Amino acid sequence: MTFLATVTAVVAARYFTLDRALFLAQQRAVYAANLVPLLFHVGGGVLALATGPWQFVPGVRTRYPAVHRTVGRIYLLGALAAGTGGLLLVPKGLYWPVAPLGFAALATALLVTTGKAFTAIRRRAVAAHQRWMVRSYALIFAAVTFRLWLAAGSGAGLPFDLAYMSGAWLSWTINLLVAQRLVARLGSRRRTAR
């Protein structure tokens, strides 16, 4: 997960060169005309993708709580920027209405889960915070899953528009289902340990 997240973050960070040849071919004109929300979305996503996995390392949380809090704040800002930038791009989305609505749902779910994780830790509800962070990162990880879905669709001969539209929904719903399974497993372990 960490490797795929890091590679995706590095590849996405190339958008900051503003080289239009790197933009999705079908969206070059739209991206060029909407650079601020695009870079907000990409920059936030890069930060959250790259920092998120380190928040799940138990040794960092227990031995270096100040580092965990600092990286958590960076993740929080990244996730909020990614979600907000994503929502700002929705009206200009490709293959309206299917893909843009999928990405709007993803951005909304990301903002909600990240907000719930933040409010949980402010209340010192650590277990709830961890559950919401698993969900939040699963949604950020949709950046990876979406690209893998597009590559798999291309390899299987699926037309790009169908791969893109289905990926806009499946990339995050599948991740969220996996996250829910992990959250349930964590909860049963805690109950067993008592």
C-alpha positions, 0 to 999 in steps of 0.5 A: 500500500505504501509503495503504491501510494508513494508512486502515485503521489510522485507521478501526480506531483508532476502536475505542478510542472504545469506541463500540459502534456502530463494532463489527462488528454481528454481534460487538458483544456479544462485542467489548464483553465482551472489550475487553482482547483486542480493544483489544490486537489492534486497537492492535497492528494499528494500530501495525504497519499504520502503521509497517510500510511505512516499514521498507521505504524503503531511504533510511530504513534506510541513512541513519537506521539508529537510526530504522529500529531504533526503528520496527522495535521499535514494529512488532515490539510491534504485530505481537506484540500483534495476533497475541496479541490475535487468538488470544485472540479466536479462541474467540469468533469469528464463523462457527465453525469456518471463520472463527475457524480462518482467523484463528487460522492468520493470528495464528500465522503472524504471530507465527512470521514476526515472531519469525523476523524478530527472531531473524534480525536479532539474528544479523545475518542481514540478508537473512533478516531482510528476507525474514521482514519481507516475510512478516510485513507481508504478514500484517499487511496482511491487515487491509486485504485482508480489508476489501477482500474484504468490500467486493468480496463485498458489491458482488458480492452474496455473502452476508456469512457466505460473504464473511467465512468465505472472507476469513478464509482468502483475505485472508492466504493471497493476501498470503503468496503475493504476499510469497513471490513478492517474496522470490523476486524479491529473492533472484534479484536478489541472486544476479544482483548477485554 
